[in-house]
Every structure is written in C-alpha cells, then in structure tokens.
Amino acid sequence: MVASTIFDEFVDFIASKNPKELLSFKPSSKANERYELLVQKEKTEGLSITERKELDNYEVLEFIMRRAKTKARLILAV
C-alpha cells in the first residue's frame, strides 16, 4: 500500500517499528480518566477552547493508534 496521507505515513512508520509492542500499548489510567472527564463535560456543560483542543487531540491519537494496530496485525500475519 502506498501511503497517501501524513496519517498513513505515520501509521506505517509506527506499526513497522515494533508491531508486538505497539499492539500491547494502552493509555494510562490517568489519560483514560482525563478523556472520560472531557467527554462527560462536553455532554453536560460544554468545553472551553483549550479543553476542546485537548479532546480533539485525544480523538486524533485514537484514530492513529487504531490504524497503526490494524497495520501491525497485518505485519505480524505475514
């Protein structure tokens, strides 16, 4: 597959470095708690601009990690 976006290039890069280690990665409980807090706050009272950017960053990283883990599984399956 030819990488077509910067996301694809980054996913290919991180997935190829150490696929097994990548698959075992999980965010810390502190990071998970912060994410859940932001999601809940967004639903109930709204977020500040800074919090909105933080939540957006979490969501972009989640997107990248899901794609990278999928790519890592493909690498290990070969």
N, CA, C and O atoms as a CHARMM CRD file, in Angstrom:
* protein
*
  312
    1    1 MET  N      0.83000  -1.17500   0.00000 PROA 1      0.00000
    2    1 MET  CA     0.00000   0.00000   0.00000 PROA 1      0.00000
    3    1 MET  C      0.87400   1.23700   0.00000 PROA 1      0.00000
    4    1 MET  O      1.84800   1.30100   0.75000 PROA 1      0.00000
    5    2 VAL  N      0.55800   2.19700  -0.80300 PROA 2      0.00000
    6    2 VAL  CA     1.28100   3.45200  -0.86100 PROA 2      0.00000
    7    2 VAL  C      0.62800   4.41300   0.12200 PROA 2      0.00000
    8    2 VAL  O     -0.58600   4.61900   0.09600 PROA 2      0.00000
    9    3 ALA  N      1.44100   4.99100   0.97700 PROA 3      0.00000
   10    3 ALA  CA     0.91000   5.94700   1.94300 PROA 3      0.00000
   11    3 ALA  C      0.40500   7.18100   1.20300 PROA 3      0.00000
   12    3 ALA  O      1.13400   7.77900   0.41200 PROA 3      0.00000
   13    4 SER  N     -0.84600   7.55900   1.46300 PROA 4      0.00000
   14    4 SER  CA    -1.43500   8.66200   0.71800 PROA 4      0.00000
   15    4 SER  C     -1.62600   9.92700   1.53900 PROA 4      0.00000
   16    4 SER  O     -1.86800  10.99500   0.97700 PROA 4      0.00000
   17    5 THR  N     -1.52300   9.82600   2.83300 PROA 5      0.00000
   18    5 THR  CA    -1.65200  10.99900   3.68700 PROA 5      0.00000
   19    5 THR  C     -0.56600  10.94400   4.74800 PROA 5      0.00000
   20    5 THR  O      0.08400   9.91700   4.94400 PROA 5      0.00000
   21    6 ILE  N     -0.38200  12.06300   5.42400 PROA 6      0.00000
   22    6 ILE  CA     0.58800  12.08200   6.51900 PROA 6      0.00000
   23    6 ILE  C      0.17000  11.09000   7.60500 PROA 6      0.00000
   24    6 ILE  O      1.02600  10.49700   8.26200 PROA 6      0.00000
   25    7 PHE  N     -1.13800  10.90500   7.79700 PROA 7      0.00000
   26    7 PHE  CA    -1.59400   9.90300   8.75800 PROA 7      0.00000
   27    7 PHE  C     -1.14500   8.51300   8.33500 PROA 7      0.00000
   28    7 PHE  O     -0.65000   7.74300   9.15800 PROA 7      0.00000
   29    8 ASP  N     -1.31300   8.18800   7.06300 PROA 8      0.00000
   30    8 ASP  CA    -0.90700   6.87600   6.56400 PROA 8      0.00000
   31    8 ASP  C      0.59600   6.67500   6.72400 PROA 8      0.00000
   32    8 ASP  O      1.04200   5.60200   7.13100 PROA 8      0.00000
   33    9 GLU  N      1.36600   7.69100   6.40800 PROA 9      0.00000
   34    9 GLU  CA     2.82200   7.58600   6.53800 PROA 9      0.00000
   35    9 GLU  C      3.21100   7.33900   7.98800 PROA 9      0.00000
   36    9 GLU  O      4.06300   6.49700   8.27300 PROA 9      0.00000
   37   10 PHE  N      2.58700   8.07200   8.90300 PROA 10     0.00000
   38   10 PHE  CA     2.91200   7.91500  10.31300 PROA 10     0.00000
   39   10 PHE  C      2.46800   6.54600  10.82600 PROA 10     0.00000
   40   10 PHE  O      3.19200   5.90100  11.58500 PROA 10     0.00000
   41   11 VAL  N      1.29900   6.11000  10.42100 PROA 11     0.00000
   42   11 VAL  CA     0.79700   4.78700  10.81200 PROA 11     0.00000
   43   11 VAL  C      1.75300   3.70800  10.33000 PROA 11     0.00000
   44   11 VAL  O      2.11500   2.81500  11.09700 PROA 11     0.00000
   45   12 ASP  N      2.16300   3.77700   9.07900 PROA 12     0.00000
   46   12 ASP  CA     3.10100   2.79600   8.54200 PROA 12     0.00000
   47   12 ASP  C      4.40200   2.79500   9.33200 PROA 12     0.00000
   48   12 ASP  O      4.96400   1.74000   9.62700 PROA 12     0.00000
   49   13 PHE  N      4.86800   3.97900   9.66500 PROA 13     0.00000
   50   13 PHE  CA     6.12600   4.10500  10.39400 PROA 13     0.00000
   51   13 PHE  C      6.04400   3.47200  11.78000 PROA 13     0.00000
   52   13 PHE  O      6.88500   2.64900  12.14100 PROA 13     0.00000
   53   14 ILE  N      5.03000   3.85500  12.55600 PROA 14     0.00000
   54   14 ILE  CA     4.99200   3.32500  13.91900 PROA 14     0.00000
   55   14 ILE  C      4.61600   1.84300  13.95600 PROA 14     0.00000
   56   14 ILE  O      5.06900   1.11300  14.83700 PROA 14     0.00000
   57   15 ALA  N      3.80800   1.40600  13.02700 PROA 15     0.00000
   58   15 ALA  CA     3.41200  -0.01000  13.01400 PROA 15     0.00000
   59   15 ALA  C      4.58600  -0.91100  12.66200 PROA 15     0.00000
   60   15 ALA  O      4.65900  -2.04800  13.12800 PROA 15     0.00000
   61   16 SER  N      5.49700  -0.41500  11.84900 PROA 16     0.00000
   62   16 SER  CA     6.60400  -1.25800  11.39600 PROA 16     0.00000
   63   16 SER  C      7.75400  -1.33200  12.39500 PROA 16     0.00000
   64   16 SER  O      8.58700  -2.23300  12.29500 PROA 16     0.00000
   65   17 LYS  N      7.82200  -0.42100  13.34600 PROA 17     0.00000
   66   17 LYS  CA     8.96200  -0.39200  14.27700 PROA 17     0.00000
   67   17 LYS  C      8.97300  -1.57600  15.23200 PROA 17     0.00000
   68   17 LYS  O      9.99300  -2.25300  15.35900 PROA 17     0.00000
   69   18 ASN  N      7.88400  -1.83300  15.89000 PROA 18     0.00000
   70   18 ASN  CA     7.78400  -2.96200  16.79800 PROA 18     0.00000
   71   18 ASN  C      6.31200  -3.34300  16.92800 PROA 18     0.00000
   72   18 ASN  O      5.64900  -2.94900  17.88700 PROA 18     0.00000
   73   19 PRO  N      5.79900  -4.11400  15.96000 PROA 19     0.00000
   74   19 PRO  CA     4.36400  -4.41000  15.94100 PROA 19     0.00000
   75   19 PRO  C      3.82900  -5.03400  17.22800 PROA 19     0.00000
   76   19 PRO  O      2.74000  -4.67600  17.67500 PROA 19     0.00000
   77   20 LYS  N      4.57100  -5.95500  17.82700 PROA 20     0.00000
   78   20 LYS  CA     4.08700  -6.60800  19.05400 PROA 20     0.00000
   79   20 LYS  C      3.97200  -5.60700  20.19600 PROA 20     0.00000
   80   20 LYS  O      2.99300  -5.61800  20.94200 PROA 20     0.00000
   81   21 GLU  N      4.96100  -4.75400  20.32700 PROA 21     0.00000
   82   21 GLU  CA     4.92300  -3.75000  21.38800 PROA 21     0.00000
   83   21 GLU  C      3.78000  -2.75300  21.15000 PROA 21     0.00000
   84   21 GLU  O      3.09600  -2.35100  22.09100 PROA 21     0.00000
   85   22 LEU  N      3.58600  -2.37100  19.92500 PROA 22     0.00000
   86   22 LEU  CA     2.50200  -1.45700  19.59100 PROA 22     0.00000
   87   22 LEU  C      1.15300  -2.06500  19.97000 PROA 22     0.00000
   88   22 LEU  O      0.29800  -1.38400  20.53700 PROA 22     0.00000
   89   23 LEU  N      0.96600  -3.33300  19.65900 PROA 23     0.00000
   90   23 LEU  CA    -0.30500  -3.98400  19.97100 PROA 23     0.00000
   91   23 LEU  C     -0.57100  -4.06700  21.47200 PROA 23     0.00000
   92   23 LEU  O     -1.72700  -4.11400  21.89200 PROA 23     0.00000
   93   24 SER  N      0.47300  -4.08500  22.27300 PROA 24     0.00000
   94   24 SER  CA     0.28200  -4.16600  23.71900 PROA 24     0.00000
   95   24 SER  C      0.11000  -2.79500  24.37200 PROA 24     0.00000
   96   24 SER  O     -0.19500  -2.71500  25.56200 PROA 24     0.00000
   97   25 PHE  N      0.30100  -1.71700  23.60900 PROA 25     0.00000
   98   25 PHE  CA     0.18700  -0.37400  24.17900 PROA 25     0.00000
   99   25 PHE  C     -1.24300  -0.06000  24.57600 PROA 25     0.00000
  100   25 PHE  O     -2.18800  -0.31600  23.83000 PROA 25     0.00000
  101   26 LYS  N     -1.37800   0.50200  25.76900 PROA 26     0.00000
  102   26 LYS  CA    -2.66200   1.00300  26.24700 PROA 26     0.00000
  103   26 LYS  C     -2.38300   2.32000  26.97000 PROA 26     0.00000
  104   26 LYS  O     -1.38000   2.44100  27.67300 PROA 26     0.00000
  105   27 PRO  N     -3.25500   3.29500  26.80200 PROA 27     0.00000
  106   27 PRO  CA    -3.07400   4.55900  27.52600 PROA 27     0.00000
  107   27 PRO  C     -3.13600   4.31500  29.03800 PROA 27     0.00000
  108   27 PRO  O     -3.74200   3.35000  29.50400 PROA 27     0.00000
  109   28 SER  N     -2.51200   5.19000  29.76800 PROA 28     0.00000
  110   28 SER  CA    -2.52300   5.07900  31.23200 PROA 28     0.00000
  111   28 SER  C     -3.93600   5.32100  31.76600 PROA 28     0.00000
  112   28 SER  O     -4.78800   5.88100  31.07600 PROA 28     0.00000
  113   29 SER  N     -4.16200   4.89700  32.98200 PROA 29     0.00000
  114   29 SER  CA    -5.46900   5.13500  33.59400 PROA 29     0.00000
  115   29 SER  C     -5.70700   6.63600  33.75500 PROA 29     0.00000
  116   29 SER  O     -6.84100   7.10100  33.64200 PROA 29     0.00000
  117   30 LYS  N     -4.65700   7.38100  34.01400 PROA 30     0.00000
  118   30 LYS  CA    -4.77300   8.83900  34.13800 PROA 30     0.00000
  119   30 LYS  C     -5.25800   9.45000  32.81300 PROA 30     0.00000
  120   30 LYS  O     -6.13800  10.31100  32.81100 PROA 30     0.00000
  121   31 ALA  N     -4.69100   9.00800  31.71000 PROA 31     0.00000
  122   31 ALA  CA    -5.10300   9.51200  30.39300 PROA 31     0.00000
  123   31 ALA  C     -6.53900   9.10800  30.09100 PROA 31     0.00000
  124   31 ALA  O     -7.31300   9.90900  29.56500 PROA 31     0.00000
  125   32 ASN  N     -6.89800   7.87700  30.41700 PROA 32     0.00000
  126   32 ASN  CA    -8.28100   7.41800  30.19900 PROA 32     0.00000
  127   32 ASN  C     -9.27600   8.21400  31.03100 PROA 32     0.00000
  128   32 ASN  O    -10.34400   8.58700  30.54500 PROA 32     0.00000
  129   33 GLU  N     -8.92400   8.47000  32.27700 PROA 33     0.00000
  130   33 GLU  CA    -9.80100   9.23800  33.15700 PROA 33     0.00000
  131   33 GLU  C     -9.98800  10.65900  32.63600 PROA 33     0.00000
  132   33 GLU  O    -11.09400  11.20000  32.67400 PROA 33     0.00000
  133   34 ARG  N     -8.90900  11.25900  32.15100 PROA 34     0.00000
  134   34 ARG  CA    -8.99900  12.61700  31.60900 PROA 34     0.00000
  135   34 ARG  C     -9.89100  12.63900  30.36900 PROA 34     0.00000
  136   34 ARG  O    -10.72200  13.53300  30.21100 PROA 34     0.00000
  137   35 TYR  N     -9.71600  11.66100  29.50100 PROA 35     0.00000
  138   35 TYR  CA   -10.54600  11.56200  28.30500 PROA 35     0.00000
  139   35 TYR  C    -12.02100  11.44000  28.68500 PROA 35     0.00000
  140   35 TYR  O    -12.86500  12.15500  28.14400 PROA 35     0.00000
  141   36 GLU  N    -12.32700  10.54700  29.60200 PROA 36     0.00000
  142   36 GLU  CA   -13.72000  10.33900  30.03100 PROA 36     0.00000
  143   36 GLU  C    -14.29700  11.61600  30.64900 PROA 36     0.00000
  144   36 GLU  O    -15.46000  11.95100  30.42000 PROA 36     0.00000
  145   37 LEU  N    -13.48700  12.31400  31.42200 PROA 37     0.00000
  146   37 LEU  CA   -13.92900  13.57200  32.02300 PROA 37     0.00000
  147   37 LEU  C    -14.28500  14.59000  30.93700 PROA 37     0.00000
  148   37 LEU  O    -15.31900  15.25400  31.01900 PROA 37     0.00000
  149   38 LEU  N    -13.43400  14.70800  29.93000 PROA 38     0.00000
  150   38 LEU  CA   -13.69100  15.66000  28.84900 PROA 38     0.00000
  151   38 LEU  C    -14.94900  15.28800  28.06300 PROA 38     0.00000
  152   38 LEU  O    -15.74300  16.16000  27.71000 PROA 38     0.00000
  153   39 VAL  N    -15.12700  14.01000  27.79300 PROA 39     0.00000
  154   39 VAL  CA   -16.32100  13.55800  27.06500 PROA 39     0.00000
  155   39 VAL  C    -17.58000  13.87800  27.87500 PROA 39     0.00000
  156   39 VAL  O    -18.56100  14.39200  27.33900 PROA 39     0.00000
  157   40 GLN  N    -17.53700  13.57200  29.15600 PROA 40     0.00000
  158   40 GLN  CA   -18.70100  13.83500  30.01700 PROA 40     0.00000
  159   40 GLN  C    -18.97800  15.33100  30.10700 PROA 40     0.00000
  160   40 GLN  O    -20.12800  15.76300  30.02000 PROA 40     0.00000
  161   41 LYS  N    -17.92300  16.11500  30.28100 PROA 41     0.00000
  162   41 LYS  CA   -18.09300  17.56300  30.39000 PROA 41     0.00000
  163   41 LYS  C    -18.64600  18.14700  29.09000 PROA 41     0.00000
  164   41 LYS  O    -19.45700  19.07200  29.11500 PROA 41     0.00000
  165   42 GLU  N    -18.20500  17.60700  27.96100 PROA 42     0.00000
  166   42 GLU  CA   -18.70700  18.06600  26.66600 PROA 42     0.00000
  167   42 GLU  C    -20.22100  17.86500  26.57900 PROA 42     0.00000
  168   42 GLU  O    -20.93900  18.70900  26.04400 PROA 42     0.00000
  169   43 LYS  N    -20.69000  16.74700  27.10600 PROA 43     0.00000
  170   43 LYS  CA   -22.11900  16.41700  27.04500 PROA 43     0.00000
  171   43 LYS  C    -22.95900  17.25500  28.01300 PROA 43     0.00000
  172   43 LYS  O    -24.11000  17.57800  27.72000 PROA 43     0.00000
  173   44 THR  N    -22.38400  17.60300  29.15400 PROA 44     0.00000
  174   44 THR  CA   -23.18000  18.24200  30.20000 PROA 44     0.00000
  175   44 THR  C    -23.07900  19.75900  30.23900 PROA 44     0.00000
  176   44 THR  O    -24.09300  20.44600  30.35900 PROA 44     0.00000
  177   45 GLU  N    -21.87000  20.28200  30.13800 PROA 45     0.00000
  178   45 GLU  CA   -21.73500  21.73500  30.30600 PROA 45     0.00000
  179   45 GLU  C    -20.93800  22.41500  29.21100 PROA 45     0.00000
  180   45 GLU  O    -20.85300  23.64200  29.17100 PROA 45     0.00000
  181   46 GLY  N    -20.35800  21.63300  28.32900 PROA 46     0.00000
  182   46 GLY  CA   -19.55400  22.21300  27.26600 PROA 46     0.00000
  183   46 GLY  C    -18.09600  22.36300  27.66900 PROA 46     0.00000
  184   46 GLY  O    -17.75300  22.34400  28.85100 PROA 46     0.00000
  185   47 LEU  N    -17.25600  22.51300  26.67000 PROA 47     0.00000
  186   47 LEU  CA   -15.81500  22.58400  26.89100 PROA 47     0.00000
  187   47 LEU  C    -15.28500  23.97300  26.55800 PROA 47     0.00000
  188   47 LEU  O    -15.82200  24.68200  25.70800 PROA 47     0.00000
  189   48 SER  N    -14.21900  24.33400  27.25200 PROA 48     0.00000
  190   48 SER  CA   -13.50000  25.55500  26.88400 PROA 48     0.00000
  191   48 SER  C    -12.75700  25.28000  25.57700 PROA 48     0.00000
  192   48 SER  O    -12.67100  24.13100  25.14200 PROA 48     0.00000
  193   49 ILE  N    -12.23700  26.29900  24.96800 PROA 49     0.00000
  194   49 ILE  CA   -11.47200  26.12500  23.72600 PROA 49     0.00000
  195   49 ILE  C    -10.27600  25.20800  23.96300 PROA 49     0.00000
  196   49 ILE  O     -9.97900  24.34700  23.13500 PROA 49     0.00000
  197   50 THR  N     -9.60000  25.38600  25.07200 PROA 50     0.00000
  198   50 THR  CA    -8.43600  24.55400  25.40200 PROA 50     0.00000
  199   50 THR  C     -8.84700  23.10100  25.60000 PROA 50     0.00000
  200   50 THR  O     -8.17400  22.19200  25.11500 PROA 50     0.00000
  201   51 GLU  N     -9.93800  22.88300  26.30300 PROA 51     0.00000
  202   51 GLU  CA   -10.42000  21.51800  26.51600 PROA 51     0.00000
  203   51 GLU  C    -10.87100  20.88300  25.20700 PROA 51     0.00000
  204   51 GLU  O    -10.64300  19.69400  24.98700 PROA 51     0.00000
  205   52 ARG  N    -11.50700  21.66200  24.33500 PROA 52     0.00000
  206   52 ARG  CA   -11.94500  21.14900  23.03200 PROA 52     0.00000
  207   52 ARG  C    -10.74500  20.69100  22.22200 PROA 52     0.00000
  208   52 ARG  O    -10.79000  19.63800  21.58600 PROA 52     0.00000
  209   53 LYS  N     -9.67300  21.47400  22.24000 PROA 53     0.00000
  210   53 LYS  CA    -8.44500  21.10200  21.52600 PROA 53     0.00000
  211   53 LYS  C     -7.84800  19.83700  22.12400 PROA 53     0.00000
  212   53 LYS  O     -7.38200  18.95900  21.39700 PROA 53     0.00000
  213   54 GLU  N     -7.86300  19.74600  23.45000 PROA 54     0.00000
  214   54 GLU  CA    -7.33400  18.54800  24.11500 PROA 54     0.00000
  215   54 GLU  C     -8.13600  17.31200  23.72300 PROA 54     0.00000
  216   54 GLU  O     -7.55600  16.27000  23.41900 PROA 54     0.00000
  217   55 LEU  N     -9.45900  17.41600  23.72600 PROA 55     0.00000
  218   55 LEU  CA   -10.29500  16.28400  23.34300 PROA 55     0.00000
  219   55 LEU  C    -10.08200  15.92900  21.87600 PROA 55     0.00000
  220   55 LEU  O    -10.02100  14.75300  21.51900 PROA 55     0.00000
  221   56 ASP  N     -9.96900  16.94000  21.03500 PROA 56     0.00000
  222   56 ASP  CA    -9.68400  16.68800  19.61700 PROA 56     0.00000
  223   56 ASP  C     -8.37000  15.93400  19.45600 PROA 56     0.00000
  224   56 ASP  O     -8.27400  15.02300  18.63400 PROA 56     0.00000
  225   57 ASN  N     -7.36000  16.30600  20.23400 PROA 57     0.00000
  226   57 ASN  CA    -6.06300  15.61300  20.17300 PROA 57     0.00000
  227   57 ASN  C     -6.19400  14.15300  20.59600 PROA 57     0.00000
  228   57 ASN  O     -5.62600  13.26900  19.95600 PROA 57     0.00000
  229   58 TYR  N     -6.93500  13.89900  21.66100 PROA 58     0.00000
  230   58 TYR  CA    -7.17600  12.51900  22.07300 PROA 58     0.00000
  231   58 TYR  C     -7.80300  11.72500  20.93400 PROA 58     0.00000
  232   58 TYR  O     -7.40300  10.59300  20.66100 PROA 58     0.00000
  233   59 GLU  N     -8.79000  12.32500  20.27200 PROA 59     0.00000
  234   59 GLU  CA    -9.50300  11.61400  19.21200 PROA 59     0.00000
  235   59 GLU  C     -8.62500  11.36500  17.99000 PROA 59     0.00000
  236   59 GLU  O     -8.73800  10.31700  17.35500 PROA 59     0.00000
  237   60 VAL  N     -7.76200  12.30200  17.65700 PROA 60     0.00000
  238   60 VAL  CA    -6.82600  12.09600  16.54200 PROA 60     0.00000
  239   60 VAL  C     -5.84800  10.97500  16.88400 PROA 60     0.00000
  240   60 VAL  O     -5.57400  10.10600  16.05600 PROA 60     0.00000
  241   61 LEU  N     -5.32700  11.00000  18.10100 PROA 61     0.00000
  242   61 LEU  CA    -4.39100   9.94400  18.51100 PROA 61     0.00000
  243   61 LEU  C     -5.06900   8.57800  18.54000 PROA 61     0.00000
  244   61 LEU  O     -4.45900   7.57600  18.16800 PROA 61     0.00000
  245   62 GLU  N     -6.30600   8.53400  18.97300 PROA 62     0.00000
  246   62 GLU  CA    -7.04400   7.26600  18.97700 PROA 62     0.00000
  247   62 GLU  C     -7.20700   6.74000  17.55200 PROA 62     0.00000
  248   62 GLU  O     -7.04200   5.54600  17.30400 PROA 62     0.00000
  249   63 PHE  N     -7.52700   7.62100  16.63000 PROA 63     0.00000
  250   63 PHE  CA    -7.65000   7.26200  15.21900 PROA 63     0.00000
  251   63 PHE  C     -6.33500   6.68500  14.68800 PROA 63     0.00000
  252   63 PHE  O     -6.32600   5.65000  14.02000 PROA 63     0.00000
  253   64 ILE  N     -5.24500   7.35500  14.98700 PROA 64     0.00000
  254   64 ILE  CA    -3.92700   6.89900  14.52400 PROA 64     0.00000
  255   64 ILE  C     -3.58100   5.54800  15.13800 PROA 64     0.00000
  256   64 ILE  O     -3.11900   4.64700  14.43900 PROA 64     0.00000
  257   65 MET  N     -3.80200   5.40600  16.44000 PROA 65     0.00000
  258   65 MET  CA    -3.45200   4.14600  17.10200 PROA 65     0.00000
  259   65 MET  C     -4.28800   2.98000  16.58500 PROA 65     0.00000
  260   65 MET  O     -3.76500   1.87800  16.41900 PROA 65     0.00000
  261   66 ARG  N     -5.54900   3.19700  16.33200 PROA 66     0.00000
  262   66 ARG  CA    -6.38600   2.11000  15.79500 PROA 66     0.00000
  263   66 ARG  C     -5.86000   1.66200  14.43500 PROA 66     0.00000
  264   66 ARG  O     -5.76600   0.46600  14.15900 PROA 66     0.00000
  265   67 ARG  N     -5.52000   2.62400  13.59600 PROA 67     0.00000
  266   67 ARG  CA    -4.99700   2.28600  12.26900 PROA 67     0.00000
  267   67 ARG  C     -3.64200   1.61500  12.38700 PROA 67     0.00000
  268   67 ARG  O     -3.36000   0.65400  11.67100 PROA 67     0.00000
  269   68 ALA  N     -2.80300   2.11000  13.28100 PROA 68     0.00000
  270   68 ALA  CA    -1.47200   1.52100  13.44900 PROA 68     0.00000
  271   68 ALA  C     -1.57600   0.09200  13.97100 PROA 68     0.00000
  272   68 ALA  O     -0.83800  -0.78500  13.52200 PROA 68     0.00000
  273   69 LYS  N     -2.47700  -0.14700  14.90700 PROA 69     0.00000
  274   69 LYS  CA    -2.63700  -1.50100  15.44200 PROA 69     0.00000
  275   69 LYS  C     -3.17500  -2.45300  14.37300 PROA 69     0.00000
  276   69 LYS  O     -2.77800  -3.61800  14.31900 PROA 69     0.00000
  277   70 THR  N     -4.06200  -1.96600  13.54000 PROA 70     0.00000
  278   70 THR  CA    -4.54500  -2.78500  12.41900 PROA 70     0.00000
  279   70 THR  C     -3.39200  -3.13100  11.49400 PROA 70     0.00000
  280   70 THR  O     -3.25400  -4.27600  11.06700 PROA 70     0.00000
  281   71 LYS  N     -2.57500  -2.15200  11.19000 PROA 71     0.00000
  282   71 LYS  CA    -1.40200  -2.36900  10.30600 PROA 71     0.00000
  283   71 LYS  C     -0.42300  -3.33700  10.98100 PROA 71     0.00000
  284   71 LYS  O      0.13300  -4.20900  10.31400 PROA 71     0.00000
  285   72 ALA  N     -0.20900  -3.19700  12.26600 PROA 72     0.00000
  286   72 ALA  CA     0.70200  -4.07400  12.99900 PROA 72     0.00000
  287   72 ALA  C      0.20900  -5.52500  12.94200 PROA 72     0.00000
  288   72 ALA  O      1.01200  -6.44300  12.78000 PROA 72     0.00000
  289   73 ARG  N     -1.08800  -5.73400  13.07400 PROA 73     0.00000
  290   73 ARG  CA    -1.64800  -7.09100  12.97800 PROA 73     0.00000
  291   73 ARG  C     -1.38900  -7.67800  11.58900 PROA 73     0.00000
  292   73 ARG  O     -1.07200  -8.86100  11.45600 PROA 73     0.00000
  293   74 LEU  N     -1.52600  -6.84700  10.56400 PROA 74     0.00000
  294   74 LEU  CA    -1.24800  -7.30500   9.20300 PROA 74     0.00000
  295   74 LEU  C      0.22300  -7.67800   9.02400 PROA 74     0.00000
  296   74 LEU  O      0.54500  -8.67500   8.37800 PROA 74     0.00000
  297   75 ILE  N      1.10700  -6.87200   9.60000 PROA 75     0.00000
  298   75 ILE  CA     2.55700  -7.13900   9.51400 PROA 75     0.00000
  299   75 ILE  C      2.86800  -8.48400  10.18600 PROA 75     0.00000
  300   75 ILE  O      3.62000  -9.29500   9.64500 PROA 75     0.00000
  301   76 LEU  N      2.29200  -8.70700  11.35100 PROA 76     0.00000
  302   76 LEU  CA     2.57600  -9.94400  12.09200 PROA 76     0.00000
  303   76 LEU  C      1.95300 -11.17000  11.43800 PROA 76     0.00000
  304   76 LEU  O      2.41600 -12.29100  11.65100 PROA 76     0.00000
  305   77 ALA  N      0.91400 -10.96700  10.64900 PROA 77     0.00000
  306   77 ALA  CA     0.23700 -12.08000   9.99400 PROA 77     0.00000
  307   77 ALA  C      1.00900 -12.59900   8.78800 PROA 77     0.00000
  308   77 ALA  O      0.74800 -13.70500   8.31500 PROA 77     0.00000
  309   78 VAL  N      1.94900 -11.82000   8.29200 PROA 78     0.00000
  310   78 VAL  CA     2.70400 -12.21200   7.08100 PROA 78     0.00000
  311   78 VAL  C      3.75900 -13.23500   7.41300 PROA 78     0.00000
  312   78 VAL  O      4.48800 -13.68100   6.52700 PROA 78     0.00000
